[in-house]
Amino acid sequence: MDKINKDVIIIGAGPIGIACALECKKHNWDYTVIEKGSLTNSLFNYPLNMTFFSTSEKLEINEIPFISNNPKPTRNEALEYYRRVTTSNKLNISLYEKVDTVKQNGNGFTVVTDKKIYQSKKVIIATGFYDIPKLLNVPGENLEKVTHYYKEAHPYTLQNIAVVGASNSSVDAALEIYRKGGNVTMIIRGETIGERVKYWVRPDILNRIEEGSIKAYFNSEIKEIKPDNIIVSTPEGEITLPNDYVIALTGYRPNFEFLKHSGITFSNDVKQIPTYNPETMESNINGLYLAGVVCGGMETHKWFIENSRIHAKIIAKNIQSKI
Ligand SMILES: Cc1cc2nc3c(=O)[nH]c(=O)nc-3n(C[C@H](O)[C@H](O)[C@H](O)COP(=O)(O)OP(=O)(O)OC[C@H]3O[C@@H](n4cnc5c(N)ncnc54)[C@H](O)[C@@H]3O)c2cc1C
């Protein structure tokens, strides 16, 4: 197969990959964004009714206005925004093409996908972290009734639901399912609802727990998932709860194997922060850049759209300086 030559390949068409594509277009570089799923695949897989915690102007890329009807934009508005930015700027994006390997060679990088082989002078990895859930690692986790992605409440009406976790995602899911007639129990490893839960949602969940309409077991963990029940270890001992579905929203992690295979090194601790120079976003490999939330390693809350959209400009400036 002949190699396709490019100046820049961007891996991932999330908000930050799109921001990088806009920079490449501005500089007249021959670039392609390669995306294994749909455009903004992570956002597409978010809960249908989710609302961002950021206001719309903080999600804007390349100063293109993001107009929302709401104080905080919804998933649908964000999909509309990034889609319109992409189509009206005629960005070069190849969807449903997965990058398997990135390998440095004398002239840059060989990028092998499930469809093509590219030769690129520079590569930007903007692969996010939403594809790999952090597992509970308990027996029964592979049952069909267990999911690590929450979409909408309707299927859970009149069912016994265990929501695992105490973050924004878990709290949103618990409240929504409760309001659609599901019987919700939260299983929470820590002793409180997460510190980062949206300030306007926090009183709602605390009040629902206090009045008993949503049950919550703190300092507790699921030990086993069975077809009709779950076994939970609580400070008062093990209990068995009737259960139809488990929604385990315990976070996600970047694809470390892919990054390692590309030659990127990591901090030698539990955070596993990939190596990059914050002034340039260049990794330990010359010409290989990291952009967006992938930069946080296991600290997946550290970077988000609001504070990582700047990576696109930083990278473009560094590439420009080397031409
Ligand atoms: C529920 C929720 C609410 C959030 N709310 C906010 C908010 O209010 N404000 C905010 O700033 N941030 C928010 N965030 C975080 C924000 O959505 C993410 O930070 C954002 O998606 C990061 O963009 P990204 O481009 O770095 O990564 P992503 O959007 O995850 O994009 C990465 C892309 O890379 C693709 N990809 C991965 N591997 C490959 C491969 N091998 N080959 C090809 N393509 C690949 C993926 O399919 C994906 O489309 C929220 C996140 C969640 C989960």
The ligand as an SDF file (V2000), in Angstrom:
LIG
                    3D

 53 58  0  0  0  0  0  0  0  0999 V2000
  -20.3200   14.1960   31.2250 C   0  0  0  0  0  0  0  0  0  0  0  0
  -19.1990   15.1370   30.8900 C   0  0  0  0  0  0  0  0  0  0  0  0
  -19.3660   16.5160   30.9930 C   0  0  0  0  0  0  0  0  0  0  0  0
  -18.3430   17.4010   30.6420 C   0  0  0  0  0  0  0  0  0  0  0  0
  -18.5520   18.7530   30.7440 N   0  0  0  0  0  0  0  0  0  0  0  0
  -17.5460   19.6010   30.4030 C   0  0  0  0  0  0  0  0  0  0  0  0
  -17.7070   21.0300   30.4960 C   0  0  0  0  0  0  0  0  0  0  0  0
  -18.7520   21.5230   30.9230 O   0  0  0  0  0  0  0  0  0  0  0  0
  -16.6840   21.8300   30.1440 N   0  0  0  0  0  0  0  0  0  0  0  0
  -15.5070   21.3410   29.6750 C   0  0  0  0  0  0  0  0  0  0  0  0
  -14.6260   22.1370   29.3420 O   0  0  0  0  0  0  0  0  0  0  0  0
  -15.3160   20.0110   29.5710 N   0  0  0  0  0  0  0  0  0  0  0  0
  -16.3020   19.1330   29.9410 C   0  0  0  0  0  0  0  0  0  0  0  0
  -16.1090   17.7860   29.8690 N   0  0  0  0  0  0  0  0  0  0  0  0
  -14.8410   17.2800   29.3960 C   0  0  0  0  0  0  0  0  0  0  0  0
  -14.8020   17.3790   27.8670 C   0  0  0  0  0  0  0  0  0  0  0  0
  -15.9470   16.8970   27.2650 O   0  0  0  0  0  0  0  0  0  0  0  0
  -13.6520   16.6590   27.3790 C   0  0  0  0  0  0  0  0  0  0  0  0
  -12.6130   17.3010   28.0180 O   0  0  0  0  0  0  0  0  0  0  0  0
  -13.5040   16.8070   25.8570 C   0  0  0  0  0  0  0  0  0  0  0  0
  -14.2720   15.8750   25.1560 O   0  0  0  0  0  0  0  0  0  0  0  0
  -12.0360   16.6650   25.5560 C   0  0  0  0  0  0  0  0  0  0  0  0
  -11.8140   16.8490   24.2280 O   0  0  0  0  0  0  0  0  0  0  0  0
  -10.6410   16.0710   23.5180 P   0  0  0  0  0  0  0  0  0  0  0  0
  -10.7290   16.5100   22.0990 O   0  0  0  0  0  0  0  0  0  0  0  0
   -9.3840   16.2190   24.2610 O   0  0  0  0  0  0  0  0  0  0  0  0
  -11.0330   14.5130   23.6700 O   0  0  0  0  0  0  0  0  0  0  0  0
  -12.3140   13.7490   23.1500 P   0  0  0  0  0  0  0  0  0  0  0  0
  -13.4730   14.6370   22.9730 O   0  0  0  0  0  0  0  0  0  0  0  0
  -12.4710   12.5540   24.0280 O   0  0  0  0  0  0  0  0  0  0  0  0
  -11.8810   13.2880   21.6880 O   0  0  0  0  0  0  0  0  0  0  0  0
  -10.9800   12.2400   21.4720 C   0  0  0  0  0  0  0  0  0  0  0  0
  -11.3490   11.5820   20.1460 C   0  0  0  0  0  0  0  0  0  0  0  0
  -10.2970   10.6850   19.7770 O   0  0  0  0  0  0  0  0  0  0  0  0
  -10.8620    9.5620   19.1390 C   0  0  0  0  0  0  0  0  0  0  0  0
   -9.8770    8.4790   19.1920 N   0  0  0  0  0  0  0  0  0  0  0  0
   -9.3990    7.8580   20.2920 C   0  0  0  0  0  0  0  0  0  0  0  0
   -8.4900    6.8970   19.9360 N   0  0  0  0  0  0  0  0  0  0  0  0
   -8.4050    6.9470   18.5760 C   0  0  0  0  0  0  0  0  0  0  0  0
   -7.6360    6.2030   17.6150 C   0  0  0  0  0  0  0  0  0  0  0  0
   -6.7740    5.2480   17.9770 N   0  0  0  0  0  0  0  0  0  0  0  0
   -7.7960    6.4940   16.3050 N   0  0  0  0  0  0  0  0  0  0  0  0
   -8.6540    7.4820   15.9090 C   0  0  0  0  0  0  0  0  0  0  0  0
   -9.4130    8.2090   16.7750 N   0  0  0  0  0  0  0  0  0  0  0  0
   -9.2760    7.9430   18.1040 C   0  0  0  0  0  0  0  0  0  0  0  0
  -12.1220    9.3080   19.9790 C   0  0  0  0  0  0  0  0  0  0  0  0
  -13.0580    8.5380   19.2720 O   0  0  0  0  0  0  0  0  0  0  0  0
  -12.6150   10.7320   20.2490 C   0  0  0  0  0  0  0  0  0  0  0  0
  -13.5410   11.1870   19.2910 O   0  0  0  0  0  0  0  0  0  0  0  0
  -17.1170   16.8860   30.1990 C   0  0  0  0  0  0  0  0  0  0  0  0
  -16.9220   15.5020   30.1230 C   0  0  0  0  0  0  0  0  0  0  0  0
  -17.9470   14.6220   30.4740 C   0  0  0  0  0  0  0  0  0  0  0  0
  -17.6940   13.1440   30.3770 C   0  0  0  0  0  0  0  0  0  0  0  0
  1  2  1  0
  2  3  1  0
  2 52  2  0
  3  4  2  0
  4  5  1  0
  4 50  1  0
  5  6  2  0
  6  7  1  0
  6 13  1  0
  7  8  2  0
  7  9  1  0
  9 10  1  0
 10 11  2  0
 10 12  1  0
 12 13  2  0
 13 14  1  0
 14 15  1  0
 14 50  1  0
 15 16  1  0
 16 17  1  0
 16 18  1  0
 18 19  1  0
 18 20  1  0
 20 21  1  0
 20 22  1  0
 22 23  1  0
 23 24  1  0
 24 25  2  0
 24 26  1  0
 24 27  1  0
 27 28  1  0
 28 29  2  0
 28 30  1  0
 28 31  1  0
 31 32  1  0
 32 33  1  0
 33 34  1  0
 33 48  1  0
 34 35  1  0
 35 36  1  0
 35 46  1  0
 36 37  1  0
 36 45  1  0
 37 38  2  0
 38 39  1  0
 39 40  1  0
 39 45  2  0
 40 41  1  0
 40 42  2  0
 42 43  1  0
 43 44  2  0
 44 45  1  0
 46 47  1  0
 46 48  1  0
 48 49  1  0
 50 51  2  0
 51 52  1  0
 52 53  1  0
M  END
$$$$
